[in-house]
Amino acid sequence: MNKLQTIVPDILTICTYSEFAPFSYKKDGSVVGTDIELLENFAHKMGLNLNIIEKQFDGLWNMPGLGQCDISAAGMMSEGRDLDDKGIWSESYITVKRSLLIRHTDKDILKEPWNFSGKKIVVTPESAAHIDAIERYETYGAIIIPTVPSQNVIVNQLLSGEIDAFGEGDVSNGFLAERFTENDGSNPLILTDIHEMSFPEELSFAVRSSDKGLICNLNEFINEYF
């Protein structure tokens, strides 16, 4: 096995946004998630330690090309996000759909895009949900709020009635709907308007391209992992 030329020798440096459960999120003070687990296993296979650096989501995909890390990971789609010649997208590891997380009590009245006229929809800035919300709901008079202090804060705002929906992929929103339950075990949240964008939303990792061995080994690992 050829040694990879990582930014820090013998360490795989990962940039991530930790408010995208289940791909990357905080638990007991540590960053965990399916993206993180996959890259931990990849680092182990490559004989590398792992260092995680938390970043904002906007521009996360550019971090490897800027020399901030070896790989960026946080449920990112590659579509429409061109990397310079110092960055490259990995193979896709999952395809997701768009969705809105709403209160269960609203399930019969918030079904279609036009039902959200005057409703407040929160999205992560510059995410696929942000793009989708502008195209799909703002046209009908929805109020798009591109601010996410944390997923927990947004869910609490949703439950308290401060906002009406949270735009995320169906995997993320499905995870949140299952995670937040009442004392009796019921789910106060539910997904609505699950739909595809105009292109398949495939999630990938942004990878530093200066060492071709990194992207080649990662793609091979992704194909084996799934």
Steps between C-alpha positions, in 0.01 A plus 500: 500500500649833388508768767256785434634855488261659752521863614626383839715187472328182625175690571187521285362850560123531455300822471134460593184686591361333810132594464407247233389192691526215430796575270693721742385622843608549860440234764643521851739769383640301206423521129340177383280387213492274198742716298740512794478126561574424136806726500621363834492153348676627188771667709549178698537300180757751373693488828415861585373678808202732462469871581161672467466875446155658529405760238190681381314326218521782246816436301587180684563325168780747419705428814712213358595705195598788729731271696288506817448124511530180297127426474178694566197302614146599600232358274607716205373477145751555221249635247562867423806521725806518282831446674821658375782282372617443858177324597299207368170331586497139614266231380145545629409293805125573527217669308246700700176685441379835631247526780349730761481411867175626650284454810291185487193710572553683169526186286155546342544868410866522394531258211580697185728797424208746479388402850806684635391851403597724794663208682853514641742243361853476647789370289877475527658788303624401151383141547294300252203571728562874459508473121191280499304722740552810285394315185215298648343696787601865484310526172181434697576756769687287753746680727842341463731536801861392420623481860573184701657560845468123549261227398382472861414871512307479174306193611406677825388806301291271283340329798426833669336645188762768431558353154298266281750275324863395478637427154747210487558183304266213576777309679581790734138590572409134546777472759373809685138382492604173665737668745249739655219308665239577767498332842244250370729409212298679233664714231396868504677557168442357154640542149297659223541583130777245444623559146795485266679805369540551125811280518589196715637638828806285549715559807879488479816609677713792382861383487838669469631397158875559529555136598313288244538202731258657748204523264576162341517322834193681635290413195607138523410500871158656435421233241602228746322663796166509326 
